[in-house]
């Protein structure tokens, strides 16, 4: 009898162990699915892209806008901090653009509000609960534009904060207390206090870029032979002499390089298009589309600290949540760069599936980067999925024309 009890107990333990092992195998075999929302600007659609770790596919096309006969241009897109709603800026309006609020999953419209001229990229602060959207303003003269601040509960615009010409790259610090944007044409970085809704600081990015090139602390002065310099020919009184402006030919002056004096708007050579704050450090990264570089700006000192020389046309930037990688879309080169933030080295420069690389969104677990590619002429838009562990494009999904804005939604398990 005792022997039978022992055998039965052993069988029970074995069966339990086998059951647990099978459960663990089943659990480990569960696929993780990643979901992103992507705009098709010349199609008036937003698509939901699903990636299961191997295959990327377009599982849903969502028609957006209210004018069937007119392309309204869905441009900026973001998912709220709790994942319950997603928000879309429709760039073209009459004359202003509109912000739409949708329920994730069902993708039904639950609210709208009119913003400024050509509203573009946006993000919601987890602290204030307010949405900050830049009004890019492609209409008319190059004049300072604004950042719209919206209460997303009531879908009411609370304020428009004036910044620079063609603001873009609307992003918040990790703590949600500072808002950062760049002005493409006037070449400035703006920091807005997310609570008092005022511009706290402004940085001239053309000058910041030059500052790193002229960093005398990195110059080896020991190799300069001062004994061969003829100081006798230097006119030390030159700074005391008055300039004869009557002899200056103003017609040959390059007014494009003049700043804001005399009411003129500076046309930036740096042409910043995006800014991304680091998830844990007091730095932001700015894409210099016109200079083929990314600047690292210390937000404590408000000075540039590093420069990353890139391929042509750096456009959008996203940083992995673990703080290891910076992924940059090279719009002109049709490539994507992956940078190690600690070493400052580019780990990979990957060809995209077609021309006109646009937006970047990295998964919440820092495993994958999703990159939109606009396409040209009648080509469909695409989303390239990059495995950040292998530094390779693993698959591509297709959507409507001119794929642009992209927002990571969620990761779950089947």
C-alpha positions as CSV (number, residue, x, y, z in Angstrom):
1,X,0.0,0.0,0.0
2,X,2.8,2.4,0.9
3,X,4.6,1.5,-2.3
4,X,1.5,2.4,-4.3
5,X,1.2,5.7,-2.5
6,X,4.8,6.5,-3.3
7,X,4.4,5.6,-6.9
8,X,1.3,7.7,-7.2
9,X,3.0,10.7,-5.5
10,X,6.0,10.4,-7.8
11,X,3.6,10.3,-10.8
12,X,1.8,13.4,-9.6
13,X,5.1,15.2,-9.1
14,X,6.3,14.2,-12.5
15,X,3.0,15.2,-14.1
16,X,3.1,18.5,-12.3
17,X,6.7,19.1,-13.4
18,X,5.8,18.2,-17.0
19,X,2.8,20.5,-17.0
20,X,4.9,23.4,-15.7
21,X,7.6,22.7,-18.3
22,X,4.9,22.6,-21.1
23,X,3.5,25.9,-19.8
24,X,6.9,27.5,-19.8
25,X,7.6,26.3,-23.3
26,X,4.2,27.6,-24.4
27,X,4.9,30.9,-22.7
28,X,8.3,31.3,-24.2
29,X,6.9,30.5,-27.6
30,X,4.4,33.3,-27.4
31,X,5.0,35.9,-30.1
32,X,5.4,39.5,-29.1
33,X,3.5,41.8,-31.4
34,X,4.4,45.4,-31.9
35,X,2.0,48.0,-33.2
36,X,2.6,51.5,-34.7
37,X,0.4,54.1,-36.2
38,X,1.6,55.7,-39.5
39,X,0.3,58.6,-41.6
40,X,0.0,58.5,-45.4
41,X,0.0,62.2,-46.1
42,X,-0.9,62.0,-49.8
43,X,-3.6,59.4,-49.2
44,X,-5.5,60.9,-46.3
45,X,-5.1,57.7,-44.4
46,X,-3.5,56.4,-41.1
47,X,-2.4,52.8,-41.1
48,X,-1.9,50.4,-38.2
49,X,1.3,48.3,-38.8
50,X,1.8,45.0,-36.9
51,X,5.2,43.4,-36.5
52,X,5.4,39.9,-34.9
53,X,9.2,39.8,-34.6
54,X,9.6,38.4,-38.2
55,X,6.9,39.8,-40.4
56,X,5.5,43.4,-40.7
57,X,2.1,43.9,-42.2
58,X,-0.5,46.6,-42.6
59,X,-3.5,45.4,-40.7
60,X,-5.8,48.4,-41.0
61,X,-6.2,51.6,-43.1
62,X,-8.2,54.4,-41.4
63,X,-9.6,57.1,-43.7
64,X,-9.1,60.6,-42.1
65,X,-10.2,64.1,-42.9
66,X,-13.6,65.6,-43.9
67,X,-13.1,66.7,-47.5
68,X,-13.3,63.8,-50.0
69,X,-12.2,65.8,-53.0
70,X,-9.2,67.4,-51.3
71,X,-6.0,66.1,-49.8
72,X,-5.9,67.4,-46.3
73,X,-2.5,65.9,-45.4
74,X,-2.3,63.9,-42.1
75,X,1.1,64.9,-40.8
76,X,1.9,64.6,-37.1
77,X,0.8,61.7,-35.0
78,X,1.2,60.7,-31.3
79,X,-0.2,58.2,-28.8
80,X,-1.2,59.5,-25.4
81,X,0.9,58.4,-22.3
82,X,-1.7,55.9,-21.2
83,X,-2.2,54.5,-24.7
84,X,-6.0,55.1,-24.7
85,X,-6.1,57.7,-27.5
86,X,-4.0,58.8,-30.5
87,X,-3.9,62.3,-31.9
88,X,-3.5,63.4,-35.5
89,X,-2.7,66.8,-37.0
90,X,-4.3,67.5,-40.4
91,X,-2.0,70.0,-41.9
92,X,-4.1,71.6,-44.6
93,X,-7.2,73.6,-43.5
94,X,-9.1,76.7,-44.6
95,X,-6.8,78.3,-43.7
96,X,-5.9,76.6,-40.4
97,X,-5.2,72.9,-39.6
98,X,-7.0,70.7,-37.2
99,X,-6.1,68.3,-34.3
100,X,-8.1,65.1,-34.1
101,X,-8.5,62.8,-31.1
102,X,-9.1,59.0,-31.8
103,X,-9.8,56.1,-29.5
104,X,-7.0,53.4,-29.9
105,X,-8.3,50.0,-31.1
106,X,-11.6,51.2,-32.4
107,X,-10.0,54.3,-34.1
108,X,-13.2,56.4,-33.9
109,X,-13.0,60.2,-33.7
110,X,-13.9,61.5,-30.2
111,X,-12.9,65.1,-30.6
112,X,-11.4,67.9,-32.7
113,X,-9.9,71.4,-32.3
114,X,-8.6,74.0,-34.7
115,X,-4.9,74.9,-34.4
116,X,-2.6,77.2,-36.3
117,X,-1.2,77.2,-39.9
118,X,0.0,73.7,-40.9
119,X,0.1,72.0,-37.5
120,X,2.8,69.3,-37.5
121,X,4.5,67.1,-34.8
122,X,3.3,66.9,-31.3
123,X,3.5,65.2,-27.9
124,X,1.6,65.0,-24.6
125,X,3.2,65.7,-21.2
126,X,2.5,63.0,-18.7
127,X,2.8,65.7,-16.0
128,X,0.5,68.5,-17.3
129,X,-1.6,66.3,-19.5
130,X,-1.4,69.0,-22.1
131,X,-0.6,68.4,-25.8
132,X,2.0,70.7,-27.4
133,X,1.9,70.9,-31.2
134,X,4.1,73.0,-33.5
135,X,2.4,75.1,-36.3
136,X,4.9,74.7,-39.1
137,X,3.3,77.4,-41.3
138,X,4.1,76.9,-44.9
139,X,2.0,79.8,-46.0
140,X,3.3,83.2,-47.0
141,X,6.4,84.9,-45.7
142,X,9.0,83.4,-43.4
143,X,7.8,84.8,-40.1
144,X,7.8,83.5,-36.5
145,X,5.2,80.8,-36.0
146,X,3.8,79.2,-32.8
147,X,3.4,76.2,-30.6
148,X,-0.3,75.3,-29.8
149,X,-1.0,74.1,-26.3
150,X,-4.2,71.9,-26.1
151,X,-6.2,70.5,-23.2
152,X,-6.9,67.1,-24.6
153,X,-9.8,66.3,-22.2
154,X,-11.9,69.2,-23.5
155,X,-10.0,69.5,-26.8
156,X,-9.5,73.2,-26.3
157,X,-6.6,75.2,-27.4
158,X,-5.3,77.1,-24.4
159,X,-2.4,79.1,-25.9
160,X,-0.3,79.7,-28.9
161,X,3.3,80.4,-27.9
162,X,5.4,82.3,-30.5
163,X,8.8,80.7,-31.4
164,X,10.6,80.8,-34.8
165,X,10.1,80.4,-38.5
166,X,8.8,76.9,-39.4
167,X,8.9,75.2,-36.0
168,X,9.2,71.4,-36.1
169,X,10.2,68.4,-33.9
170,X,7.9,68.9,-31.0
171,X,9.2,66.8,-28.1
172,X,9.1,66.9,-24.3
173,X,11.8,66.1,-21.7
174,X,11.5,62.7,-20.0
175,X,9.9,64.3,-16.9
176,X,7.4,66.2,-19.0
177,X,8.3,69.6,-17.6
178,X,10.1,71.1,-20.6
179,X,9.0,71.3,-24.2
180,X,11.6,71.5,-27.0
181,X,11.2,72.4,-30.6
182,X,13.4,73.8,-33.4
183,X,12.6,76.4,-36.0
184,X,13.8,75.2,-39.4
185,X,14.3,78.5,-41.2
186,X,15.4,80.7,-38.4
187,X,17.7,78.0,-37.0
188,X,16.8,78.1,-33.4
189,X,16.2,75.7,-30.5
190,X,13.4,76.6,-28.1
191,X,12.8,75.5,-24.6
192,X,9.3,76.1,-23.2
193,X,8.3,75.7,-19.6
194,X,5.5,73.2,-19.7
195,X,3.8,74.8,-16.7
196,X,3.9,78.6,-17.3
197,X,3.7,78.1,-21.1
198,X,6.4,80.6,-21.9
199,X,9.7,80.4,-23.8
200,X,12.4,79.9,-21.2
201,X,15.5,79.8,-23.5
202,X,16.5,80.1,-27.1
203,X,19.7,78.8,-28.8
204,X,21.1,79.9,-32.2
205,X,22.0,76.5,-33.7
206,X,24.1,78.0,-36.5
207,X,26.3,79.6,-33.9
208,X,26.2,76.5,-31.7
209,X,27.5,74.4,-34.6
210,X,30.3,76.8,-35.3
211,X,31.2,76.9,-31.6
212,X,32.2,73.2,-31.7
213,X,34.2,73.8,-34.8
214,X,36.0,76.6,-33.1
215,X,36.6,74.9,-29.8
216,X,40.1,76.2,-28.9
217,X,40.4,74.0,-25.9
218,X,40.9,71.1,-28.4
219,X,43.5,72.9,-30.5
220,X,47.1,71.9,-30.0
221,X,48.7,75.3,-29.4
222,X,52.1,73.7,-28.7
223,X,52.6,73.1,-32.4
224,X,52.1,76.8,-33.3
225,X,55.4,78.6,-33.9
226,X,54.7,82.1,-32.5
227,X,58.4,83.1,-33.0
228,X,57.7,83.3,-36.8
229,X,54.8,85.7,-36.5
230,X,55.7,89.3,-37.6
231,X,53.9,91.3,-34.9
232,X,55.4,94.5,-36.3
233,X,53.0,94.4,-39.2
234,X,49.9,94.0,-37.1
235,X,47.8,97.2,-36.8
236,X,46.8,97.2,-33.2
237,X,45.0,100.4,-33.7
238,X,42.8,99.0,-36.5
239,X,39.9,98.5,-34.1
240,X,40.0,102.1,-33.2
241,X,39.6,103.3,-36.8
242,X,36.2,104.1,-38.1
243,X,34.9,102.3,-41.1
244,X,34.0,104.3,-44.2
245,X,30.5,102.9,-44.9
246,X,30.2,105.1,-48.0
247,X,32.7,102.8,-49.8
248,X,30.8,99.6,-49.0
249,X,28.9,98.0,-51.9
250,X,25.7,96.9,-50.1
251,X,24.4,95.3,-53.3
252,X,27.0,92.6,-52.9
253,X,26.1,91.8,-49.3
254,X,24.6,88.3,-48.7
255,X,21.5,89.3,-46.9
256,X,20.6,85.6,-46.5
257,X,23.2,85.5,-43.7
258,X,21.8,88.4,-41.8
259,X,19.9,87.8,-38.6
260,X,16.8,89.4,-37.2
261,X,18.2,93.0,-37.4
262,X,16.1,95.5,-39.4
263,X,13.1,93.2,-39.1
264,X,14.7,90.6,-41.4
265,X,14.4,86.9,-40.7
266,X,17.6,84.9,-40.8
267,X,17.7,82.0,-43.2
268,X,19.5,79.2,-41.4
269,X,22.2,77.1,-43.0
270,X,21.9,74.5,-40.2
271,X,18.1,74.0,-41.0
272,X,17.1,72.1,-37.8
273,X,14.2,69.7,-38.4
274,X,14.0,67.6,-35.2
275,X,14.9,67.6,-31.5
276,X,14.9,64.5,-29.2
277,X,15.6,64.7,-25.4
278,X,17.6,61.9,-23.8
279,X,15.4,59.5,-21.6
280,X,17.6,59.9,-18.5
281,X,20.3,62.7,-19.2
282,X,20.0,66.5,-19.4
283,X,20.8,66.6,-23.1
284,X,18.9,66.9,-26.4
285,X,19.8,65.9,-29.9
286,X,19.1,68.2,-32.8
287,X,19.1,67.2,-36.5
288,X,20.8,69.7,-38.8
289,X,19.2,68.9,-42.1
290,X,21.2,71.5,-44.0
291,X,24.6,70.7,-42.4
292,X,24.5,66.9,-42.4
293,X,25.1,66.7,-38.6
294,X,23.4,66.1,-35.3
295,X,24.2,68.4,-32.4
296,X,24.1,67.3,-28.7
297,X,23.1,70.2,-26.5
298,X,23.6,70.2,-22.7
299,X,20.3,71.5,-21.3
300,X,21.9,72.5,-18.0
301,X,24.6,74.7,-19.5
302,X,22.6,75.4,-22.7
303,X,25.7,74.8,-24.8
304,X,26.7,72.3,-27.5
305,X,28.8,69.4,-26.3
306,X,29.2,67.0,-29.2
307,X,28.7,66.9,-33.0
308,X,27.8,63.7,-35.0
309,X,28.6,64.0,-38.7
310,X,25.9,62.2,-40.6
311,X,24.9,61.3,-44.2
312,X,22.9,63.8,-46.3
313,X,19.7,65.2,-44.9
314,X,19.3,64.1,-41.3
315,X,15.6,64.6,-40.7
316,X,14.0,62.8,-37.7
317,X,15.6,61.3,-34.6
318,X,14.5,58.9,-32.0
319,X,16.4,57.6,-28.9
320,X,16.0,54.1,-27.5
321,X,14.2,54.2,-24.1
322,X,17.3,52.4,-22.6
323,X,19.4,55.4,-23.7
324,X,21.9,53.3,-25.7
325,X,21.0,54.2,-29.3
326,X,20.2,57.2,-31.5
327,X,18.4,56.4,-34.7
328,X,18.5,59.1,-37.4
329,X,16.6,59.1,-40.7
330,X,18.8,60.5,-43.6
331,X,16.0,61.9,-45.8
332,X,18.2,62.9,-48.8
333,X,20.4,59.8,-48.7
334,X,17.5,57.3,-48.3
335,X,19.3,55.7,-45.4
336,X,19.0,55.3,-41.7
337,X,21.9,55.7,-39.2
338,X,22.2,53.9,-35.9
339,X,24.5,55.6,-33.4
340,X,26.0,54.4,-30.1
341,X,25.4,57.3,-27.7
342,X,28.2,56.4,-25.3
343,X,31.0,56.2,-27.8
344,X,29.5,58.7,-30.3
345,X,30.2,56.2,-33.1
346,X,27.8,55.3,-36.0
347,X,27.3,51.5,-35.7
348,X,25.4,51.1,-38.9
349,X,24.2,53.0,-42.0
350,X,21.4,51.1,-43.6
351,X,19.7,51.5,-47.0
352,X,16.0,52.0,-46.8
353,X,13.5,50.2,-49.0
354,X,13.1,53.3,-51.3
355,X,13.8,57.0,-51.5
356,X,12.8,59.8,-49.1
357,X,13.3,58.4,-45.6
358,X,11.1,60.3,-43.1
359,X,10.1,59.4,-39.5
360,X,11.5,57.1,-36.8
361,X,9.9,55.4,-33.8
362,X,11.6,53.0,-31.4
363,X,9.7,50.2,-29.6
364,X,9.2,50.6,-25.8
365,X,11.5,47.7,-25.1
366,X,14.3,49.3,-27.3
367,X,14.5,46.2,-29.6
368,X,13.2,47.6,-32.9
369,X,13.2,50.8,-34.9
370,X,10.3,51.6,-37.2
371,X,11.2,53.9,-40.1
372,X,8.8,55.5,-42.6
373,X,9.8,55.9,-46.2
374,X,7.7,58.3,-48.3
375,X,8.4,56.9,-51.8
376,X,8.3,59.1,-55.0
377,X,5.6,59.8,-57.6
378,X,3.1,56.9,-57.5
379,X,5.1,54.7,-55.2
380,X,3.4,53.5,-52.0
381,X,4.7,54.5,-48.6
382,X,6.6,51.9,-46.6
383,X,7.7,51.1,-43.0
384,X,11.1,49.5,-42.6
385,X,11.6,47.5,-39.4
386,X,15.2,47.5,-38.0
387,X,16.4,45.0,-35.5
388,X,18.6,47.0,-33.1
389,X,20.5,43.9,-32.0
390,X,21.6,42.8,-35.5
391,X,21.5,46.3,-37.0
392,X,19.6,45.0,-40.0
393,X,16.3,45.7,-41.8
394,X,14.2,42.6,-41.1
395,X,11.0,43.4,-42.9
396,X,9.0,46.1,-44.7
397,X,5.3,46.9,-44.6
398,X,3.4,48.8,-47.3
399,X,0.8,51.6,-46.9
400,X,-0.6,54.6,-48.7
401,X,1.4,57.3,-50.5
402,X,3.9,59.6,-48.7
403,X,4.4,57.7,-45.4
404,X,5.4,60.3,-42.9
405,X,4.5,60.7,-39.2
406,X,4.9,57.6,-37.1
407,X,4.0,56.8,-33.4
408,X,4.7,53.6,-31.5
409,X,1.5,52.3,-29.9
410,X,2.1,49.1,-27.9
411,X,3.7,45.7,-27.6
412,X,1.7,42.7,-26.5
413,X,1.7,38.9,-26.6
414,X,-0.6,36.5,-28.4
